[in-house]
Amino acid sequence: MLLFPKTALVIALLMQLPFIQAPAAEVGALKAGAARVEITPDANAIPRPYTSILDPLYARAIYLENGQDRAVLLNADVGAIATVITDKVSADISRDLNIPAASILISATHDHSAIFGGPRAGPGAPAESNAAAKAFETKLVSGLVQAAKQARDKIQPARIGYGSGSLYLNVNRDAINEETRLWTQQPNLNYPSDKTLAVIKIESLNGQLIAVYMNYAMHANSLFLNGMVSGDFPGEAQRYLERTYDKAIALWTSGAAGDQNPLYWRANHVIERARIRAVQEAEHVTRAPPSCMPCLPATRQQTKFRWIRSRWTRASNS
């Protein structure tokens, strides 16, 4: 997928931007550390509806302190993280690292090709489905906590800066289907689309990159519904920077991507029709509304589901 290297290239160029630095805090010098822990599910315990693994998933952390206050930024290559999980992770880190819960920020890349961190399937689901989902939840919690601890163990004097640029990889996805005259996901160049790529850069006092914290508004659904576990383009962008800058850790966060898809997205509608029911019945969406539905007003949600049902019916009868 060409958008992966393009995304990483723009981010790499932003790394060359000069610092916009704030005056040093009087309470003490900044120290920072960063780490990542792999959370890829075991090959024999992949939660439904996924069937194989394309590339690894990680939990990542940036630890910050200034002699008085401590904070940690956490991120995971998952579709979403349930509150019950973030509460547990925050409690464990707060207890073990003496960090106030209010100073612990946890986010997901909102990757549609990765497992959603809860809730799990109900009592009627197959035992192996519950077991696989529970195993991944355990790995996710442990990975986030361990990443925070490892980041703390790597702290060193640091400085922090901020830069932004423009990345032309997203596009508004709200359109009207020419056949059905209902809402559909298609590139709409005439609707709003924020191209800002924001980057926080943390480096050692000798200029070695410690961590990057990125934000961009684009759904991570390049591989949506193909059955493979993947970090999608955020995962590739993070790993590219980590390969390019030795010992650095990169965290990708999603901006306001509710109506933003990859510009070069080419959804395979045959696969979409065949898998839509499996996705809706999967353990990570069984007890919750689809993760992106809050992005749409209620009337558009209803329109979308009517269109999906009509397309599914036609596909099933064809």
C-alpha positions in Angstrom: 0.0 0.0 0.0 1.6 3.2 -1.2 0.1 5.3 1.5 2.2 3.6 4.2 5.6 4.9 3.0 4.1 8.3 2.1 2.8 8.8 5.6 6.1 7.8 7.2 8.1 10.0 4.8 6.1 13.1 5.7 6.5 12.3 9.4 10.2 11.8 9.0 10.5 15.2 7.3 8.7 16.8 10.2 11.4 15.4 12.5 13.8 17.9 10.9 11.7 20.9 12.0 13.3 23.3 14.5 12.0 23.1 18.0 9.4 25.5 19.3 10.4 25.3 22.9 8.8 26.5 26.1 10.9 27.9 28.9 12.2 25.3 31.3 9.9 24.7 34.2 11.2 26.0 37.5 10.3 22.7 39.3 13.1 20.8 37.5 14.5 19.6 34.3 12.4 17.4 32.0 13.2 13.7 31.9 11.6 11.2 29.5 11.7 7.6 28.4 9.8 5.5 25.9 9.2 1.8 25.3 7.0 -0.7 23.4 5.7 -4.2 24.1 4.3 -6.5 21.5 0.7 -7.6 22.0 0.1 -9.6 18.9 -2.4 -12.4 19.6 -1.0 -16.0 19.5 -1.4 -17.6 16.1 -3.6 -20.3 17.7 -5.8 -17.9 19.6 -6.8 -15.2 17.2 -10.2 -13.6 18.1 -13.0 -13.8 15.6 -13.6 -12.7 12.8 -9.8 -12.6 12.1 -8.2 -15.7 10.6 -4.5 -14.8 10.2 -1.8 -12.3 11.2 -0.2 -9.9 8.7 2.0 -7.8 11.0 2.6 -7.3 14.7 0.6 -5.2 17.2 2.2 -3.2 20.0 1.5 -1.2 23.2 3.6 1.9 23.5 4.4 4.4 26.2 6.1 7.7 26.8 7.0 8.5 30.4 7.6 12.1 31.5 8.7 13.7 34.8 10.2 17.0 35.9 11.1 16.3 39.5 7.7 17.1 40.8 5.1 15.8 38.4 4.9 12.5 36.5 2.8 11.6 33.5 2.6 8.7 31.0 1.1 8.7 27.4 0.0 5.2 26.3 -1.2 3.9 23.0 -2.0 0.5 21.5 -2.5 -0.9 18.0 -6.2 -1.8 18.6 -9.5 -0.6 17.3 -10.8 0.6 20.7 -10.2 0.1 24.4 -13.1 -0.5 26.7 -13.4 1.6 29.9 -13.0 -1.5 32.1 -9.6 -2.0 30.6 -8.4 1.6 30.8 -9.6 1.7 34.4 -7.5 -1.3 35.3 -4.4 -0.1 33.4 -4.6 3.3 35.0 -5.0 1.8 38.5 -2.1 -0.6 38.0 0.2 2.2 36.7 -0.9 4.7 39.3 -0.1 2.2 42.1 3.2 0.9 40.7 4.7 4.1 39.4 3.1 6.6 41.7 1.4 8.6 38.9 -2.0 10.2 39.5 -4.7 8.6 37.3 -5.5 12.1 35.8 -1.9 12.1 34.4 -2.3 8.9 32.5 -3.5 9.2 29.0 -4.5 6.0 27.1 -5.5 5.9 23.5 -6.0 3.5 20.6 -5.0 3.9 17.0 -8.6 3.0 16.1 -7.2 0.4 13.8 -10.0 -1.5 12.0 -7.7 -4.4 11.2 -6.8 -5.0 14.8 -8.8 -6.5 17.7 -11.0 -4.2 19.7 -10.1 -4.3 23.4 -13.5 -5.6 24.8 -16.3 -6.3 25.4 -16.1 -10.0 24.9 -18.7 -12.3 23.6 -21.7 -13.3 25.7 -22.4 -16.7 27.4 -23.8 -18.2 24.2 -20.6 -17.7 22.2 -18.3 -20.6 21.5 -15.8 -21.3 24.3 -12.8 -20.8 22.0 -14.0 -17.4 21.0 -14.3 -16.3 24.6 -10.9 -17.8 25.4 -9.2 -16.0 22.5 -10.7 -12.7 23.4 -9.9 -13.0 27.0 -6.3 -14.0 26.2 -5.9 -10.9 24.0 -7.4 -8.6 26.7 -4.9 -10.0 29.2 -2.1 -9.4 26.8 -3.3 -5.8 26.1 -3.5 -4.9 29.8 -0.1 -6.4 30.6 1.5 -4.8 27.5 0.3 -1.3 28.4 1.4 -1.6 32.0 4.8 -3.1 31.1 5.4 -0.5 28.4 4.9 2.3 31.0 7.3 0.6 33.4 9.9 0.0 30.8 9.6 3.7 29.6 10.1 4.8 33.2 13.2 2.7 33.5 14.7 4.4 30.4 14.3 8.0 31.5 17.0 10.5 30.7 17.3 14.3 30.5 15.2 15.5 27.6 13.7 18.4 25.7 10.4 18.6 23.9 9.2 20.4 20.8 6.2 20.6 18.5 5.8 20.9 14.7 3.0 20.5 12.2 2.7 19.9 8.5 0.2 19.0 5.8 -0.4 15.4 4.7 -2.7 14.8 1.8 -3.7 11.2 2.4 -7.2 11.6 3.9 -10.5 12.5 2.2 -14.1 13.1 3.4 -16.0 9.8 3.1 -19.6 11.2 3.1 -21.2 10.7 -0.3 -24.5 9.8 -1.9 -24.7 6.5 -3.8 -25.7 7.2 -7.4 -27.8 4.0 -7.6 -29.6 3.9 -4.2 -29.5 7.7 -3.5 -28.6 6.8 0.1 -25.5 7.7 2.1 -22.4 5.7 1.3 -18.7 5.7 1.9 -17.0 7.2 -1.1 -14.2 9.8 -1.6 -15.8 13.3 -1.6 -13.3 15.9 -2.5 -15.8 18.7 -2.0 -16.4 18.1 1.7 -14.2 19.3 4.5 -11.0 17.4 5.3 -8.3 18.5 7.8 -4.8 17.8 6.4 -2.9 18.8 9.5 -0.3 16.3 10.8 0.7 17.3 14.3 3.9 16.0 15.9 5.4 16.2 19.4 9.1 15.4 19.4 11.0 14.3 22.5 14.8 14.0 22.2 17.8 13.7 24.5 20.0 16.7 25.2 22.5 15.5 22.6 19.8 15.3 20.0 19.0 11.6 19.9 15.3 11.0 19.2 13.5 9.4 22.2 9.9 9.5 21.1 7.4 10.9 18.6 3.7 11.5 19.4 1.7 12.0 16.2 -1.9 13.0 15.4 -3.7 12.9 12.1 -7.4 12.5 11.1 -7.8 9.4 9.0 -9.5 6.1 9.6 -7.1 3.2 9.8 -9.2 0.9 7.6 -7.0 0.3 4.6 -7.3 -3.5 5.2 -10.8 -3.4 6.6 -12.7 -6.7 6.5 -9.9 -8.8 4.8 -9.5 -11.1 7.8 -5.9 -10.3 8.7 -4.7 -8.8 11.9 -2.6 -5.7 11.2 -1.5 -2.4 12.5 -2.7 -0.9 9.2 -1.1 2.4 8.2 -0.6 3.7 11.8 1.3 0.5 12.7 3.5 0.8 9.6 4.2 4.5 10.2 5.2 3.8 13.8 7.4 0.9 12.9 9.0 2.8 10.0 10.1 5.6 12.4 11.3 3.1 14.9 13.4 1.4 12.3 14.8 4.7 11.0 15.6 6.3 14.3 17.5 3.8 16.5 15.9 3.3 19.9 13.1 5.8 19.3 9.4 5.0 20.0 6.6 6.4 17.8 3.0 6.7 18.9 0.2 7.4 16.4 -3.0 8.9 17.6 -6.2 9.4 15.6 -7.6 12.9 15.1 -11.2 13.7 14.3 -11.5 11.0 11.7 -15.2 10.3 12.0 -15.8 11.2 8.3 -12.2 10.8 7.0 -11.1 7.7 5.0 -7.8 7.1 3.2 -7.8 8.9 -0.1 -6.5 5.8 -1.8 -8.9 3.4 -0.1 -10.2 0.7 -2.4 -12.8 -1.3 -0.5 -13.6 -4.7 -1.9 -17.4 -4.7 -1.7 -17.6 -8.4 -2.4 -15.5 -9.1 0.7 -17.5 -6.5 2.6 -20.8 -8.1 1.8 -19.5 -11.5 2.7 -18.0 -10.4 6.1 -20.3 -7.7 7.4 -22.4 -10.2 9.4 -19.4 -11.9 10.9 -18.0 -8.6 12.0 -21.3 -7.6 13.6 -21.4 -10.9 15.5 -17.8 -10.9 16.6 -17.0 -10.9 20.2 -15.6 -7.4 20.3 -18.8 -5.8 19.0 -21.5 -8.2 20.3 -22.5 -6.1 23.3 -21.7 -2.7 22.0 -22.7 -0.5 19.0 -20.2 -0.4 16.1 -17.3 1.7 17.1 -17.7 4.3 14.5 -21.5 4.9 14.9 -21.0 7.8 17.3 -19.3 9.5 14.3 -22.7 9.7 12.5 -25.9 11.4 13.5 -28.7 9.0 14.3 -30.6 9.6 11.0 -27.4 8.8 9.0 -26.8 5.7 11.1 -30.3 4.5 10.2 -29.7 5.3 6.6 -26.4 3.5 6.6 -27.9 0.3 8.1 -30.8 0.3 5.7 -28.3 0.5 2.8 -26.1 -2.3 4.3 -29.2 -4.5 4.8 -30.4 -3.9 1.2 -26.9 -4.6 -0.2 -26.6 -7.7 2.0 -30.0 -9.0 0.8 -29.2 -8.5 -2.8 -25.8 -10.1 -2.4 -27.3 -13.1 -0.6 -29.9 -13.6 -3.3 -27.6 -13.2 -6.2 
